[in-house]
Amino acid sequence: MPENSIYPRLPSRERRYQATRLATLIAAAVNSLLAVTQIVTGWLFHSQALIADGVHTLSDLVSDGVVLFAARQASASPDQNHPYGHGRIETLATIVVGLLLAAAGLGIAWAAGQRLMAWETLGGPAPAALAFAALTLVSKEGLYQYTVRVARRIQSPLLQANAWHHRSDAISSLVVLVGIAGALAGWPWLDAVAALVVAMFILGMAWKLMFSSVAELIDTALEPDQVAAIRAAIMSVPGVKDTHMLRTRKLGNEAAADVHVQVAPRISVSEGHQIADEVYRAVMASMSTLRDVTVHVDPEKDEEQLRTVGLPLRPTLTEHIRRAWEGEPELAAIEEVDLHYLGGRVHVTITLRLEDEPSGTAMNRRALELCGRVRRRPELRDQLGEVVILYRARTKAVRPAGDLASHKHQVDKTHYFSQQEASLMTPTLSEGIAGLRQLAGQALGASEWFEITQERVDRFAEATLDDQWLHTDPERAKDSPFGGTIAHGYLTLSLLPYLLSQVLQVRGVTGTLNYGLDKLRFPSPVKVGGRLRLRAEALAAEEVPGGVQLRFGCAVEIEGTEKPALVAEVLYRYYA
């Protein structure tokens, strides 16, 4: 646990049991000796109050027995039938001690009421009884001080409840002392009045103990400051985008928590698991009383995930791919099929082994044809999101000739580089004006993902003098409908030339002119920290003096969101 933790370290179950056992045995020994002393001296010196207090002390032995039994059972390790441990036994025993306290308080109140109704008939005790009442008071208060210190050190609500039982005994002994002193002074009714006040105090303590324990039995959450500390620990872990459904509960003197954390939707299972492990370690380190933390990883918010219910699983999808590509050479070249269930649809990425070196245009055309075959499966209608094909290139690595002096022969080996991928994200290449004319009606594919950072938004706000708080004030924007800052719509628009250059590369022209827009909409805001990419299509080509004008249909997609950030028709002119 970090040194700056605000919560003290919790001792082991065995150490807690040993400390509880020692404190309870000491209390039992003192109570046994006091009970015998009180009853005998009360009988010898004619003090009914001292005899009653002795009988009350005998009842404390029952309380000590309950504490010993519960402490032993609660210290047992978790087992198959009790996977969360046995801490609730301690909670239940605390309720029993609280009931004993309540019974003691009601008994004192009843006896005091009886004495008030017939105080004229009360007899006076011998003066020596006063000394034994004082001895009992000192002994009971000493037991309270010792037991409560042990309870705080080992953080045991059960032992603390028993300590308050000792304090209630000390107060009842004080009542006896005042009553005996009052009787000796000629005011026998003073004993009854003081007893009623003490009875109310004892009943209040009993209620407090039982109320907190019952709240624990019905899985009441931890205190707000403790929950806030856990949430802060979760959000400190890199890779955690958001957290929700943080639920906590007490298990005796321990606690448990479970939480859902949202991560980037397209990371690998192993990375998501690693992030969950780091969340577990961070939360466990933030609070010593935690014994169990369950972390559930979500790729998107729960309301979005509900839309993926009923989508086909891997066996069904791979069978559809097999049937769609039956007879095609790419079927045997499949290396990986990645599935992402996001936004109510299943997104498919197929990685193919690249056997030769075709041109980028040919690869794109073939990829579009293969994607279309999968999309045309009638059983997958309205279920598929994006279908992407990646190519994993095969290259030869040959040792330089200069190494031959130190090696007997030259090594020629073939291997695959996972980073050398061609796909729909490979730029379409166009040669000259004639090549641009042929692009009409052709999908150009998608760009790389581009992250929107707060720094970029701030710089755009400074350049355009549009510094609304919704874009530049993350703290204030937390309370907005978007839950944080968002990018300017025109910032997204300004990225179009850069993103378009990733899907189309033009050679053999003397100049390029961004001729403007015909249509423009911003259907969905882009949150800071989100990623977007461009998917473009060449809609039409039109002759202009000295060159050709292309109309591009552009959609800027947001990762994990169905609605795009921007849709537009963009005009570019290219000159020979």
N, C-alpha and C positions, 0 to 999 in steps of 0.2 A: 504493500500500500504506500502511496506517495507520502513524503514527510509532511506536506502541507495539507493533508486531509483534515477536515474539521471534525471527523468522527473518530472516537477512540477505537483502538484495536480490540476486537472481541476475543476473549480467551477461548481455548479449545473446549469442546463439550466435556471432556474428562476433567479438566482443571476446574471448570465451572461446577461440575457435580461435587468434586472434592471440597471446594470452598463452601458450597451450600450445605453439604453434609456436616462439616465441622461446625459451622455457625449454628445449625439446627440442633446438633447434639449438645452443644454448650447451653443453648437456650432450654433444652429439655431437662438437663441436669439442674439448672438454676430454678426452673419452674417447679420441679419435683420437690426440691428443698424448701422453696418458699411456700408451696401449698401446705406441706406438713406443718411448717412453722406457723402460718396464719391460722389454720384450723385449731391447732393445739392452744396457741396463745389467745385466740378469740374465745375459746371455751373456758380457759383458765381465768381470763380477765373480763368475762361477761360482755364481749363486744360482738353483737350480731353482724355488724358491718364487716368486721375483720373475718368472721367465719364465711360470710357470703363472698368476700373477695378471694378467700382461699379456695372455695368451690369454683369460682371463676378462673382462678389460676390452673386448677386441674383441667378445665376445658381447653386450656392452651396446649396441653400435651396432645390432644387430638389434632389440633392445628399443626403442631410440629410433626406429627406422624404423616399428615397429608403432604406436607412440604417434602419430607424425606422420600416418600413414595414417588411423588411427581418428579422430583429432581432426578431420581435414578432412572425412571422411564424416559424422561425427556432427553437424557444424555445419550441414549442409544443411537447408533448410526442408522441412516436410512436403510430400508430393506425392500423386498419385492412388494410387500403389501402397503408399505409406507414410504414411497419414493421421495417424499419431501421431508422425511424425518419425523420426529415425535414431539416437536416443539409445542403443538397444540395441547398436549397433556398438561404442560405447565400453565397454559392459559386457562384450561378447565379447572385446575387446582387453585388458581388465583380466585376464580369465582367461588369455589368452596370456602376458601379462607374469608372472602368477602361476606359470604352468608353467615359464617361463624361470628364475624364482627357485627353483622346486623343483629344476630340473635343476642349477642352480648349487650348491644346497645338497647334493644327492646327490653331485655331482662332488667337492666339497670333502671330504665324509665318506668317500668311496671312497679318495681320495688320502691322507687322514689315516690310514685303516686300513692301507693299504699301507705307509706310512712307520713306523707303530707295529710292524708285523710284522717289519720289517727296519731298525730304527733304528740298529743297530751299523754298518751299511754307509754311513750318510749322511755326506757330506763337508761341510766348513764353507765358507761363502761368505767373500768378502773384506769387511772392515769397511766399505768405501765403499757396499756394498749397503744397509746400514742407513739411510743418509741418503736414498737414493732411495725406500726403503719408507716412511720418514716423510713425504716429499714427496707420495707417492701417497695416504697416509692423509689428510693435510690437504686435498688436492684433492677427494677423494671426499666427505668430510664437508661441505666447502663446497658441493659440488653438491647434496647432500641438503638442507641448510638453505635454499638458494635455491629449489630446486624445490618443497619442501613448503610454503613460504610462498606461492608462486604458486598451488599447488593449493588451499590453504585459501581464498585470496582469491576464486578463481573457482569454488570448490566442484566440483572435478573429481576423482572417484575414480580415473580413469585416470592422471592426472598424479601423484596421491598414491601410486599403486602404483609408478610409475616412480621417485618420490622414495625409496621404501623399497628399491627396487632399488639406488639409489645408496648408501643406508645399509648394505645388505648387502655392497656392494663395499668400503665403508669398513671394515666389521668384518673382512672377509677380508684387507684390507690390514693391519689391526691384527694378525691372525693371522700374516701374513708377517713383520711387524715383530718380534713376540714370538718367532717361530720363528728368525729370523736372529739376534736378540739371544741367545736360548737356545743356539743352535749356537755362536756366538762365545764364550759363557761355559762351554761344555762340556756342555750338556744338550740334545742334539738331539731327544730325545723330547718336549720341551715344545711344540715346533711342532705335532706331531700331536695331542696332547691338546687344545690350544687350538682347533685346526681342527675337531675333532669337536663341541666346545661351540658354536662359531659355526655349524656346519652345522645343528644342531638349531634354533637361533634362526632361521636363514634359512628352513628348512622350515616352521616355525610361522607366519612371516609369509606365506609362499606359501599355506598352508592358509587363513588368515584372509581373504586377498584373494579366493581362488577361491570359498570358501564364500559370502561375501556377494554375489559376482557371480552365482553359480549361483542363489541365493535370489531375486535380482532377475529372472533369466531365467524363473523359474517363477512370476512375479507375486506375490511375497511382499508383504504389506501394509506400509505405513509404520509407523513406531514408534508405540506406544500414545499417547504424549503428543501426537504430531502428529495422530493420528486424533481424539483428544479435542478438540484445537483446532479442527479442521474441524467436528466435531459442534456445538461451542459456537457457532461462526459461523453455522451453519444455523439453530439454534434461536433465535438473536437476531433473525431476520427476522420482522417482524409478519405474521401470517397462517399461519405454519407451526405446525400443531398437534402434529405428531410427525414423527420421521424413522426410517427403517429401511433395511436393505440398503445401508449405506454401505460401499462397496468402494474400496480404494486400491491403487495399484501404482506401482513405480518405473519410470522410462523413462530409463536412464542417470543423469545427475545431476538429471533432472527427475522429475515425478510426475504421475499422473492419478487422477481420482476420479469415481465415479458414485454417485448416491444417490436414494432415493425419499423424497419429502416428502409428508406428509398434510395436506391443507387442508380447509376447510369444504366439505361435499359438494355444496352447491347454488350455489356462486359461478359466475360466468361463465367461459368459456374464457379470455377476455382477462385477467381478474383472476388466474386460475391461472397464466397465462403470465407476467404481471408479477411475481408472487411468485417463480416459478422464476428469472426474470432477476435478482431481488434476491438470491436464494440464491447464484446463480453469482458475482455480484460480491462478496458477502460472503466466500465460500470462497476465491476468487482473491486477495482482499486479506489473508486470514489467513495465507497461506504463499507465499513468493516462488517456490519451486521448482515450484509447480503450473502446468502448461501446458494442461490440459484438464479440464473439469468438466462432467459430464452430469447434468442434474436431471430426474427423472421425477415428475410430479405425480399423486398418488393421492387420490381422494375418500374412501376408507375403507381399512381394513387389508386386506392381501393375501388373508387367509383369507376375508374377506367378498367381495372382488372375484371370487374363483374361482367363487362361486355365480352370477355373472351370465353365465357362459359359455353361449352358445347363445341368449341372449335376442334377440328381433327388433330389427333396426336401423330407422332412420328411414323408409326407403321402404316397408317392410312396415307399420309402424305408421300412417303417414299414409294409406296405402291402406285400412286397416281403419277409420280415422276417417271417411274419405270414404264408405265403404259403409254404415257405421252411421248417418251423418247424411244419407244421400241423400234429396233432396226437402225437407230442412229449410232454412229461411232462414239459420240460423247457419253453414251450410257456407260460404257466400259471405262471411261476416263474420270468418272466421279470419284473424288477423294474425300470430300466432306459435304454434309448437308447441315446447315445451321438454321435453327428455327427460333423466331422471336415472336412471342404473343403479346402484342401491344395495340392499344387503341381499338380493341374489338376485332382485330384481324391477325392472321398469322403471316409473318414476313419470312420469306425463304431466301437463303443465300446458298448457292451451289458452287463449290470450288472444283474446277476441272483441271486435270493434268494437261499441260500444253506440250504437244509432241513436236510441233514444228514452229516456224516463226512467221505467221501470216501478218498482213498489215493490220493496223488498228481499225481501219474502216471495215475490213472483212470480219474481224473479230466481233465488232459491234453488231454488224448485221446478223451474224450467226447467233450471237447471244440473244438478240431481240426475237429471232425466229424461235429459238428454244424456249424462251420465256413465254412467248405467245402460246406455244403448245400446252404448257402447263396451265396457263390462265384459261384456256378454252375448255378445260375439263368441266363439264356441267355440274358435277358434284361439289366443286370448289367455288362456285359462283357466290359472290358476296362474303366469302371467307378469307380470300387471299388479300394481303396487303401488297407490298413491293416484292417482286421476284428479281433477284440479282444474281448474275453469273460472274464468278471470278476465275481468272486463269492463273495457274501457278506455273511459272516458267521453269524449264529445265535447261541448265547451262553446263558447259564443260569447264573445269578448272585444270589448267595445265601448268606444271611447275616451270618457272623461267629457265631458259637454257643455262644461265649463269650458275645455277645450282648443281649442274652436272658434275662439277669438280668434287663436290662433297657427297654425291649420291651415285649409286651404281647405275641407276636407270631413271628415266623420266616417268612420273606418275600421271596417268590420264584417268580421272575418275568423274563420274556423273553424279550430281546431287541436285536437290530441290531447294530453292530459296523461298521461304514463306513471304518475304517482304517484296519479292519481285512479282507483283500481281497485275494482271491486265483484266479489265472488266468493263462494265458500263461506265465506269469512271475513267477509262482510258479516253483521251481526247480524240474526237473525230478529226481526221486530217483532210484538208481540202486543198487541191492544187489549182491555183489560178481561178479566173472568172468562170471558166467552163465547169470546173469542179463545184463551184458554189451554186451554179444553176441546177446541178443534179441533186443538191441537198433538199430541194423542195419536197415536203411530205415525209421527211425522214426524222425519226426520233434521234436525238443526239446523245441521250443518256444523262447521267447525273454527275455532279461535281463531288469533290471531297467534302466531308463535314467541316463546318466552320463555326468556331465557338464565339459567342458574344460575351465579352467581358465588361465589367463595370468601367475599367479604364478606357476602353474604346468608346463606350457610351458617353463618358464624361468629356472625352476629347471632341466627340461630335457635337455635344451640347455647347461646348466652348466655341467651336468653329461656327455654329449656326445661331448662336445666341438663344437657343431653346433649352433653357436649364430648368424646366418644370421639375418639381420634387418627385414626380412619378418616375422620372428617368434618373435623377441624380442623388436622391436621398434614400438610401436603403432602409434606414431605421423607420422613417415615416411611411415608406411604401409597404412595410410589413402589414399595416392595417388596411391596405387597399384591397380591392377585389382580386388582385393578381398575386397577393402575398409577397410582393417584392418589386424591385425596379424592373422596368421593361425598356427595350430598345425603341428608339424613334422609328416610326415607319419609314421615314426617308433615309435613315441609316441603312435599313435593309435594302431599300431601293438603290442606294449608292454602291452596294456591293455587287450589283448585277454585272458590270463589265468584268470585274475580277473573276467572278464565278463562271461567267460565260466563256472566259478564256480557258477554263479548265475542261470544258466539254467540246470546244471547237478551236482548232488551230488552222489558220489560213496562211498559205504560202503563195508566192508568185503574184502578189498584188502590190501596187505602189502606195496605196493609202486606204485607211479605214475611217469612216465617219459615223459616230453615234447620232442617228438622225431623229431620235425621240421616241415617244410612246403613243400608242393608240388607245390602250385600255390599261387601267391600273386600279387594283383593289388591295386592301390589307385585311383579309378575313380574320386573322388571329394574331394577337400580340406575341412578341418574342421575349421571354423572360431572360434576365441577365443570368448567365451561366448555361443557357440552353445552346444547342447546336442546330445549325441549319445548313441546307445544301440546295443547289439549283438543279432542277430537272427541266430540260429544254427540248424543244422540237422546232425544226425549220418548217414553218407553215406554208410559205410561198416565196417565190423569187420573181422579181419584176425588173425589167430592163430600165436603166436610167442612162442619161448621157455619160459616156465614158466608163460605164461599169454596170453593176447589178445591185439591186436593193433586196435584202432579205428580211422577211418578217418572222420573228422568233416568238413562239409561245413559251412563256417562262412561268414556272411555279417554284417558289422558294419554300421548301418543306421544313418543318420543325421536327426534330427527332422526338419520337414518342407521342406525337400529336397528329390527329387525323386532318385537321384543317391546316392549310398552308398559311404561311405568314404573308405571302404576296403572290398575286397572279397578275400577269401583265403581258401585253404584246409589244415587243420592242423592235424598232426599225434600225437596221445598220446598212450603210452603203459602202461598197467595196469598189475600188477603181483600179483599172488595168495599168 
